[in-house]
Amino acid sequence: MSNQAQILTNKDIEQLLFQIREKNKRLAITGILLLIQGKFVQYIEGKAPEIDKVYEKIKHDSRHNDLVLLDSGDLENRQFKNWSMAYKKIGDDQVKAILGHTALNLDDLFLFPKQEKTHPVLKVLYNFTNSLST
Ligand SMILES: Cc1cc2nc3c(=O)[nH]c(=O)nc-3n(C[C@H](O)[C@H](O)[C@H](O)COP(=O)(O)O)c2cc1C
C-alpha cells in the first residue's frame, strides 16, 4: 500500500500499467493494482526471487511514497494467473459496499499502519478479488 506522489492522470496510469505489464510478463509476475482514495493497494504473486527483485524496484519508485507491506507469504495456486497486472479504480461507494456498509469511517480507511494483516484495505482487496470469481 502506498500514497501516490502526485495525482496521476489517466495517461500516467496507462503508462505505468504498460510498463508494469511488460515487465511482469517477462518475469511471470501476476496480480492486481487498486486505486482507492488516491492510494495504491497492490497484490503481486510469482516466484520468490522475481518478487523480491521487483519489490525492491517498486519500493524505490518516485511515483509513490510511504509504502507499507501489509502481508506476504507462500501460495499454492496463483489468484491472477491470466493477469500481468489487473487494474481497478475503486470509488468510495464501492468501498462501502465491499466492506458491507460497516460503520467504518472512510477517512480512517488508511490509518492502520500498525495493524498490517488486519488492515481494512486488505479486506477491500480480498473481497473485491473474491467477487471476481463468483
Ligand atoms: C504502485 C506501483 C506498482 C508497481 N508495480 C510493478 C510491478 O508489479 N511490476 C514491475 O515490474 N514494476 C512495477 N512498478 C514499477 C517499478 O517501480 C519500476 O519502475 C519498474 O519495475 C521498471 O524498472 P526498470 O526499468 O528499472 O527495470 C510499480 C510502480 C508503482 C508506482
The ligand as a Gaussian input file, in Angstrom:
#p B3LYP/6-31G(d) Opt

LIG

0 1
 C        2.233000       1.394000      -7.492000
 C        3.291000       0.798000      -8.367000
 C        3.258000      -0.544000      -8.659000
 C        4.224000      -1.137000      -9.457000
 N        4.154000      -2.474000      -9.738000
 C        5.087000      -3.049000     -10.511000
 C        5.021000      -4.429000     -10.830000
 O        4.121000      -5.173000     -10.441000
 N        5.989000      -4.944000     -11.629000
 C        7.003000      -4.174000     -12.129000
 O        7.842000      -4.703000     -12.868000
 N        7.077000      -2.872000     -11.850000
 C        6.151000      -2.282000     -11.068000
 N        6.217000      -0.939000     -10.813000
 C        7.262000      -0.139000     -11.485000
 C        8.625000      -0.292000     -10.825000
 O        8.714000       0.582000      -9.731000
 C        9.752000       0.026000     -11.854000
 O        9.554000       1.317000     -12.389000
 C        9.730000      -0.979000     -12.988000
 O        9.881000      -2.271000     -12.451000
 C       10.818000      -0.733000     -14.069000
 O       12.084000      -0.855000     -13.551000
 P       13.371000      -0.988000     -14.520000
 O       13.052000      -0.228000     -15.785000
 O       14.479000      -0.353000     -13.743000
 O       13.571000      -2.431000     -14.757000
 C        5.265000      -0.335000      -9.995000
 C        5.295000       1.021000      -9.690000
 C        4.332000       1.603000      -8.898000
 C        4.370000       3.070000      -8.615000

